[in-house]
Amino acid sequence: MKEDIIIDENEDLELGKKNKGVNILTILTIIGSITMVVFLLFGEMNMDKSYEQHIMI
């Protein structure tokens, strides 16, 4: 038996929008994670200097 597949044009457009939204969310998550790692590394590098300034105050 042969099955007929009915494709709704609106359904394809909605799937494309959902995939695009997930891709944007993924990219923003990666950018945010990289930014936080950079700030963490700069904080670790300046920790000794900040501690010395705190003791002087």
PyMOL Python script that loads the backbone (N, CA, C, O; Angstrom):
from pymol import cmd

cmd.read_pdbstr("""\
ATOM      1  N   MET A   1       0.829  -1.179   0.000  1.00  0.00           N
ATOM      2  CA  MET A   1       0.000   0.000   0.000  1.00  0.00           C
ATOM      3  C   MET A   1       0.876   1.245   0.000  1.00  0.00           C
ATOM      4  O   MET A   1       1.940   1.292   0.617  1.00  0.00           O
ATOM      5  N   LYS A   2       0.402   2.212  -0.690  1.00  0.00           N
ATOM      6  CA  LYS A   2       1.130   3.469  -0.776  1.00  0.00           C
ATOM      7  C   LYS A   2       0.470   4.493   0.149  1.00  0.00           C
ATOM      8  O   LYS A   2      -0.745   4.685   0.112  1.00  0.00           O
ATOM      9  N   GLU A   3       1.274   5.138   0.966  1.00  0.00           N
ATOM     10  CA  GLU A   3       0.753   6.140   1.891  1.00  0.00           C
ATOM     11  C   GLU A   3       0.969   7.523   1.313  1.00  0.00           C
ATOM     12  O   GLU A   3       2.040   7.839   0.796  1.00  0.00           O
ATOM     13  N   ASP A   4      -0.059   8.339   1.407  1.00  0.00           N
ATOM     14  CA  ASP A   4       0.046   9.721   0.954  1.00  0.00           C
ATOM     15  C   ASP A   4       0.508  10.581   2.128  1.00  0.00           C
ATOM     16  O   ASP A   4      -0.055  10.524   3.221  1.00  0.00           O
ATOM     17  N   ILE A   5       1.527  11.365   1.881  1.00  0.00           N
ATOM     18  CA  ILE A   5       2.045  12.260   2.912  1.00  0.00           C
ATOM     19  C   ILE A   5       1.553  13.658   2.599  1.00  0.00           C
ATOM     20  O   ILE A   5       1.790  14.187   1.513  1.00  0.00           O
ATOM     21  N   ILE A   6       0.872  14.243   3.553  1.00  0.00           N
ATOM     22  CA  ILE A   6       0.351  15.597   3.379  1.00  0.00           C
ATOM     23  C   ILE A   6       1.238  16.533   4.175  1.00  0.00           C
ATOM     24  O   ILE A   6       1.411  16.365   5.382  1.00  0.00           O
ATOM     25  N   ILE A   7       1.800  17.520   3.494  1.00  0.00           N
ATOM     26  CA  ILE A   7       2.689  18.487   4.136  1.00  0.00           C
ATOM     27  C   ILE A   7       1.973  19.827   4.208  1.00  0.00           C
ATOM     28  O   ILE A   7       1.508  20.357   3.199  1.00  0.00           O
ATOM     29  N   ASP A   8       1.896  20.350   5.390  1.00  0.00           N
ATOM     30  CA  ASP A   8       1.287  21.658   5.605  1.00  0.00           C
ATOM     31  C   ASP A   8       2.381  22.702   5.493  1.00  0.00           C
ATOM     32  O   ASP A   8       3.396  22.613   6.184  1.00  0.00           O
ATOM     33  N   GLU A   9       2.189  23.699   4.625  1.00  0.00           N
ATOM     34  CA  GLU A   9       3.227  24.719   4.414  1.00  0.00           C
ATOM     35  C   GLU A   9       3.477  25.540   5.677  1.00  0.00           C
ATOM     36  O   GLU A   9       4.617  25.922   5.938  1.00  0.00           O
ATOM     37  N   ASN A  10       2.454  25.814   6.452  1.00  0.00           N
ATOM     38  CA  ASN A  10       2.612  26.601   7.677  1.00  0.00           C
ATOM     39  C   ASN A  10       3.448  25.854   8.711  1.00  0.00           C
ATOM     40  O   ASN A  10       4.177  26.469   9.490  1.00  0.00           O
ATOM     41  N   GLU A  11       3.342  24.548   8.716  1.00  0.00           N
ATOM     42  CA  GLU A  11       4.096  23.748   9.675  1.00  0.00           C
ATOM     43  C   GLU A  11       5.598  23.870   9.427  1.00  0.00           C
ATOM     44  O   GLU A  11       6.373  23.954  10.379  1.00  0.00           O
ATOM     45  N   ASP A  12       6.015  23.882   8.174  1.00  0.00           N
ATOM     46  CA  ASP A  12       7.438  24.019   7.848  1.00  0.00           C
ATOM     47  C   ASP A  12       7.982  25.367   8.280  1.00  0.00           C
ATOM     48  O   ASP A  12       9.112  25.458   8.759  1.00  0.00           O
ATOM     49  N   LEU A  13       7.186  26.415   8.114  1.00  0.00           N
ATOM     50  CA  LEU A  13       7.647  27.739   8.515  1.00  0.00           C
ATOM     51  C   LEU A  13       7.815  27.824  10.026  1.00  0.00           C
ATOM     52  O   LEU A  13       8.766  28.443  10.505  1.00  0.00           O
ATOM     53  N   GLU A  14       6.915  27.217  10.778  1.00  0.00           N
ATOM     54  CA  GLU A  14       7.028  27.251  12.232  1.00  0.00           C
ATOM     55  C   GLU A  14       8.250  26.486  12.707  1.00  0.00           C
ATOM     56  O   GLU A  14       8.917  26.917  13.648  1.00  0.00           O
ATOM     57  N   LEU A  15       8.556  25.364  12.077  1.00  0.00           N
ATOM     58  CA  LEU A  15       9.747  24.611  12.461  1.00  0.00           C
ATOM     59  C   LEU A  15      11.005  25.417  12.183  1.00  0.00           C
ATOM     60  O   LEU A  15      11.946  25.380  12.976  1.00  0.00           O
ATOM     61  N   GLY A  16      11.040  26.133  11.089  1.00  0.00           N
ATOM     62  CA  GLY A  16      12.191  26.968  10.773  1.00  0.00           C
ATOM     63  C   GLY A  16      12.395  28.069  11.793  1.00  0.00           C
ATOM     64  O   GLY A  16      13.527  28.375  12.164  1.00  0.00           O
ATOM     65  N   LYS A  17      11.297  28.668  12.250  1.00  0.00           N
ATOM     66  CA  LYS A  17      11.397  29.722  13.252  1.00  0.00           C
ATOM     67  C   LYS A  17      11.891  29.164  14.577  1.00  0.00           C
ATOM     68  O   LYS A  17      12.701  29.800  15.251  1.00  0.00           O
ATOM     69  N   LYS A  18      11.417  27.991  14.958  1.00  0.00           N
ATOM     70  CA  LYS A  18      11.852  27.388  16.213  1.00  0.00           C
ATOM     71  C   LYS A  18      13.333  27.045  16.157  1.00  0.00           C
ATOM     72  O   LYS A  18      14.062  27.283  17.121  1.00  0.00           O
ATOM     73  N   ASN A  19      13.779  26.495  15.048  1.00  0.00           N
ATOM     74  CA  ASN A  19      15.196  26.151  14.920  1.00  0.00           C
ATOM     75  C   ASN A  19      16.064  27.401  14.953  1.00  0.00           C
ATOM     76  O   ASN A  19      17.145  27.388  15.542  1.00  0.00           O
ATOM     77  N   LYS A  20      15.606  28.471  14.333  1.00  0.00           N
ATOM     78  CA  LYS A  20      16.373  29.711  14.331  1.00  0.00           C
ATOM     79  C   LYS A  20      16.464  30.278  15.746  1.00  0.00           C
ATOM     80  O   LYS A  20      17.513  30.776  16.155  1.00  0.00           O
ATOM     81  N   GLY A  21      15.367  30.200  16.484  1.00  0.00           N
ATOM     82  CA  GLY A  21      15.364  30.689  17.860  1.00  0.00           C
ATOM     83  C   GLY A  21      16.307  29.896  18.745  1.00  0.00           C
ATOM     84  O   GLY A  21      17.003  30.465  19.586  1.00  0.00           O
ATOM     85  N   VAL A  22      16.332  28.575  18.558  1.00  0.00           N
ATOM     86  CA  VAL A  22      17.235  27.738  19.343  1.00  0.00           C
ATOM     87  C   VAL A  22      18.680  28.048  18.982  1.00  0.00           C
ATOM     88  O   VAL A  22      19.540  28.086  19.863  1.00  0.00           O
ATOM     89  N   ASN A  23      18.960  28.269  17.710  1.00  0.00           N
ATOM     90  CA  ASN A  23      20.326  28.604  17.291  1.00  0.00           C
ATOM     91  C   ASN A  23      20.781  29.924  17.901  1.00  0.00           C
ATOM     92  O   ASN A  23      21.916  30.033  18.364  1.00  0.00           O
ATOM     93  N   ILE A  24      19.909  30.924  17.903  1.00  0.00           N
ATOM     94  CA  ILE A  24      20.259  32.219  18.492  1.00  0.00           C
ATOM     95  C   ILE A  24      20.488  32.077  19.988  1.00  0.00           C
ATOM     96  O   ILE A  24      21.435  32.648  20.530  1.00  0.00           O
ATOM     97  N   LEU A  25      19.630  31.322  20.655  1.00  0.00           N
ATOM     98  CA  LEU A  25      19.782  31.110  22.094  1.00  0.00           C
ATOM     99  C   LEU A  25      21.091  30.397  22.410  1.00  0.00           C
ATOM    100  O   LEU A  25      21.763  30.729  23.386  1.00  0.00           O
ATOM    101  N   THR A  26      21.452  29.422  21.588  1.00  0.00           N
ATOM    102  CA  THR A  26      22.709  28.700  21.785  1.00  0.00           C
ATOM    103  C   THR A  26      23.903  29.623  21.615  1.00  0.00           C
ATOM    104  O   THR A  26      24.837  29.586  22.416  1.00  0.00           O
ATOM    105  N   ILE A  27      23.881  30.445  20.584  1.00  0.00           N
ATOM    106  CA  ILE A  27      24.990  31.374  20.328  1.00  0.00           C
ATOM    107  C   ILE A  27      25.122  32.373  21.478  1.00  0.00           C
ATOM    108  O   ILE A  27      26.233  32.651  21.928  1.00  0.00           O
ATOM    109  N   LEU A  28      24.000  32.913  21.957  1.00  0.00           N
ATOM    110  CA  LEU A  28      24.062  33.864  23.065  1.00  0.00           C
ATOM    111  C   LEU A  28      24.559  33.203  24.349  1.00  0.00           C
ATOM    112  O   LEU A  28      25.270  33.831  25.133  1.00  0.00           O
ATOM    113  N   THR A  29      24.191  31.948  24.566  1.00  0.00           N
ATOM    114  CA  THR A  29      24.674  31.227  25.740  1.00  0.00           C
ATOM    115  C   THR A  29      26.178  31.025  25.674  1.00  0.00           C
ATOM    116  O   THR A  29      26.870  31.181  26.681  1.00  0.00           O
ATOM    117  N   ILE A  30      26.690  30.679  24.501  1.00  0.00           N
ATOM    118  CA  ILE A  30      28.132  30.489  24.333  1.00  0.00           C
ATOM    119  C   ILE A  30      28.869  31.802  24.544  1.00  0.00           C
ATOM    120  O   ILE A  30      29.906  31.828  25.208  1.00  0.00           O
ATOM    121  N   ILE A  31      28.350  32.889  23.990  1.00  0.00           N
ATOM    122  CA  ILE A  31      28.992  34.203  24.157  1.00  0.00           C
ATOM    123  C   ILE A  31      28.994  34.599  25.639  1.00  0.00           C
ATOM    124  O   ILE A  31      30.000  35.098  26.144  1.00  0.00           O
ATOM    125  N   GLY A  32      27.879  34.380  26.329  1.00  0.00           N
ATOM    126  CA  GLY A  32      27.816  34.707  27.753  1.00  0.00           C
ATOM    127  C   GLY A  32      28.779  33.878  28.575  1.00  0.00           C
ATOM    128  O   GLY A  32      29.405  34.389  29.503  1.00  0.00           O
ATOM    129  N   SER A  33      28.905  32.603  28.244  1.00  0.00           N
ATOM    130  CA  SER A  33      29.827  31.728  28.978  1.00  0.00           C
ATOM    131  C   SER A  33      31.270  32.151  28.775  1.00  0.00           C
ATOM    132  O   SER A  33      32.050  32.180  29.727  1.00  0.00           O
ATOM    133  N   ILE A  34      31.628  32.478  27.546  1.00  0.00           N
ATOM    134  CA  ILE A  34      32.999  32.920  27.261  1.00  0.00           C
ATOM    135  C   ILE A  34      33.294  34.220  28.003  1.00  0.00           C
ATOM    136  O   ILE A  34      34.384  34.393  28.547  1.00  0.00           O
ATOM    137  N   THR A  35      32.316  35.140  28.025  1.00  0.00           N
ATOM    138  CA  THR A  35      32.500  36.406  28.729  1.00  0.00           C
ATOM    139  C   THR A  35      32.728  36.178  30.219  1.00  0.00           C
ATOM    140  O   THR A  35      33.597  36.814  30.816  1.00  0.00           O
ATOM    141  N   MET A  36      31.964  35.289  30.820  1.00  0.00           N
ATOM    142  CA  MET A  36      32.132  35.012  32.246  1.00  0.00           C
ATOM    143  C   MET A  36      33.477  34.360  32.543  1.00  0.00           C
ATOM    144  O   MET A  36      34.078  34.638  33.581  1.00  0.00           O
ATOM    145  N   VAL A  37      33.958  33.501  31.655  1.00  0.00           N
ATOM    146  CA  VAL A  37      35.277  32.881  31.861  1.00  0.00           C
ATOM    147  C   VAL A  37      36.370  33.935  31.782  1.00  0.00           C
ATOM    148  O   VAL A  37      37.323  33.893  32.560  1.00  0.00           O
ATOM    149  N   VAL A  38      36.248  34.882  30.854  1.00  0.00           N
ATOM    150  CA  VAL A  38      37.247  35.956  30.736  1.00  0.00           C
ATOM    151  C   VAL A  38      37.257  36.794  32.011  1.00  0.00           C
ATOM    152  O   VAL A  38      38.327  37.090  32.543  1.00  0.00           O
ATOM    153  N   PHE A  39      36.072  37.185  32.514  1.00  0.00           N
ATOM    154  CA  PHE A  39      36.019  37.972  33.754  1.00  0.00           C
ATOM    155  C   PHE A  39      36.567  37.177  34.934  1.00  0.00           C
ATOM    156  O   PHE A  39      37.219  37.746  35.810  1.00  0.00           O
ATOM    157  N   LEU A  40      36.314  35.890  34.970  1.00  0.00           N
ATOM    158  CA  LEU A  40      36.836  35.048  36.039  1.00  0.00           C
ATOM    159  C   LEU A  40      38.366  35.022  36.003  1.00  0.00           C
ATOM    160  O   LEU A  40      39.008  35.117  37.050  1.00  0.00           O
ATOM    161  N   LEU A  41      38.947  34.896  34.829  1.00  0.00           N
ATOM    162  CA  LEU A  41      40.402  34.864  34.712  1.00  0.00           C
ATOM    163  C   LEU A  41      41.022  36.203  35.101  1.00  0.00           C
ATOM    164  O   LEU A  41      42.041  36.236  35.791  1.00  0.00           O
ATOM    165  N   PHE A  42      40.409  37.322  34.658  1.00  0.00           N
ATOM    166  CA  PHE A  42      40.932  38.633  35.045  1.00  0.00           C
ATOM    167  C   PHE A  42      40.813  38.839  36.550  1.00  0.00           C
ATOM    168  O   PHE A  42      41.702  39.434  37.160  1.00  0.00           O
ATOM    169  N   GLY A  43      39.742  38.364  37.155  1.00  0.00           N
ATOM    170  CA  GLY A  43      39.579  38.477  38.596  1.00  0.00           C
ATOM    171  C   GLY A  43      40.638  37.687  39.343  1.00  0.00           C
ATOM    172  O   GLY A  43      41.167  38.154  40.352  1.00  0.00           O
ATOM    173  N   GLU A  44      40.950  36.493  38.855  1.00  0.00           N
ATOM    174  CA  GLU A  44      41.986  35.674  39.494  1.00  0.00           C
ATOM    175  C   GLU A  44      43.359  36.339  39.367  1.00  0.00           C
ATOM    176  O   GLU A  44      44.161  36.283  40.299  1.00  0.00           O
ATOM    177  N   MET A  45      43.631  36.965  38.223  1.00  0.00           N
ATOM    178  CA  MET A  45      44.933  37.602  38.025  1.00  0.00           C
ATOM    179  C   MET A  45      45.091  38.833  38.910  1.00  0.00           C
ATOM    180  O   MET A  45      46.204  39.140  39.337  1.00  0.00           O
ATOM    181  N   ASN A  46      44.005  39.539  39.194  1.00  0.00           N
ATOM    182  CA  ASN A  46      44.078  40.769  39.986  1.00  0.00           C
ATOM    183  C   ASN A  46      43.745  40.551  41.456  1.00  0.00           C
ATOM    184  O   ASN A  46      43.657  41.517  42.214  1.00  0.00           O
ATOM    185  N   MET A  47      43.558  39.312  41.870  1.00  0.00           N
ATOM    186  CA  MET A  47      43.142  39.038  43.239  1.00  0.00           C
ATOM    187  C   MET A  47      44.205  39.470  44.252  1.00  0.00           C
ATOM    188  O   MET A  47      43.864  40.042  45.287  1.00  0.00           O
ATOM    189  N   ASP A  48      45.472  39.211  43.976  1.00  0.00           N
ATOM    190  CA  ASP A  48      46.523  39.586  44.922  1.00  0.00           C
ATOM    191  C   ASP A  48      46.592  41.098  45.093  1.00  0.00           C
ATOM    192  O   ASP A  48      46.743  41.591  46.211  1.00  0.00           O
ATOM    193  N   LYS A  49      46.485  41.823  44.012  1.00  0.00           N
ATOM    194  CA  LYS A  49      46.546  43.282  44.067  1.00  0.00           C
ATOM    195  C   LYS A  49      45.346  43.830  44.846  1.00  0.00           C
ATOM    196  O   LYS A  49      45.490  44.765  45.634  1.00  0.00           O
ATOM    197  N   SER A  50      44.181  43.254  44.626  1.00  0.00           N
ATOM    198  CA  SER A  50      42.988  43.714  45.346  1.00  0.00           C
ATOM    199  C   SER A  50      43.101  43.409  46.838  1.00  0.00           C
ATOM    200  O   SER A  50      42.669  44.212  47.665  1.00  0.00           O
ATOM    201  N   TYR A  51      43.670  42.277  47.184  1.00  0.00           N
ATOM    202  CA  TYR A  51      43.823  41.913  48.598  1.00  0.00           C
ATOM    203  C   TYR A  51      44.795  42.879  49.283  1.00  0.00           C
ATOM    204  O   TYR A  51      44.550  43.296  50.415  1.00  0.00           O
ATOM    205  N   GLU A  52      45.889  43.237  48.615  1.00  0.00           N
ATOM    206  CA  GLU A  52      46.871  44.165  49.184  1.00  0.00           C
ATOM    207  C   GLU A  52      46.237  45.540  49.382  1.00  0.00           C
ATOM    208  O   GLU A  52      46.491  46.195  50.393  1.00  0.00           O
ATOM    209  N   GLN A  53      45.414  45.985  48.429  1.00  0.00           N
ATOM    210  CA  GLN A  53      44.747  47.269  48.581  1.00  0.00           C
ATOM    211  C   GLN A  53      43.751  47.229  49.728  1.00  0.00           C
ATOM    212  O   GLN A  53      43.603  48.218  50.446  1.00  0.00           O
ATOM    213  N   HIS A  54      43.074  46.120  49.913  1.00  0.00           N
ATOM    214  CA  HIS A  54      42.117  45.971  51.011  1.00  0.00           C
ATOM    215  C   HIS A  54      42.834  46.047  52.361  1.00  0.00           C
ATOM    216  O   HIS A  54      42.339  46.678  53.296  1.00  0.00           O
ATOM    217  N   ILE A  55      43.995  45.405  52.459  1.00  0.00           N
ATOM    218  CA  ILE A  55      44.760  45.426  53.710  1.00  0.00           C
ATOM    219  C   ILE A  55      45.258  46.841  54.000  1.00  0.00           C
ATOM    220  O   ILE A  55      45.269  47.258  55.158  1.00  0.00           O
ATOM    221  N   MET A  56      45.672  47.588  52.971  1.00  0.00           N
ATOM    222  CA  MET A  56      46.172  48.944  53.164  1.00  0.00           C
ATOM    223  C   MET A  56      45.071  49.865  53.671  1.00  0.00           C
ATOM    224  O   MET A  56      45.335  50.779  54.452  1.00  0.00           O
ATOM    225  N   ILE A  57      43.847  49.632  53.233  1.00  0.00           N
ATOM    226  CA  ILE A  57      42.729  50.485  53.670  1.00  0.00           C
ATOM    227  C   ILE A  57      42.430  50.188  55.125  1.00  0.00           C
ATOM    228  O   ILE A  57      41.526  50.789  55.704  1.00  0.00           O
TER     229      ILE A  57
END
""", "prot")
cmd.dss("prot")
cmd.show_as("cartoon", "prot")
cmd.util.cbc("prot")
cmd.orient("prot")
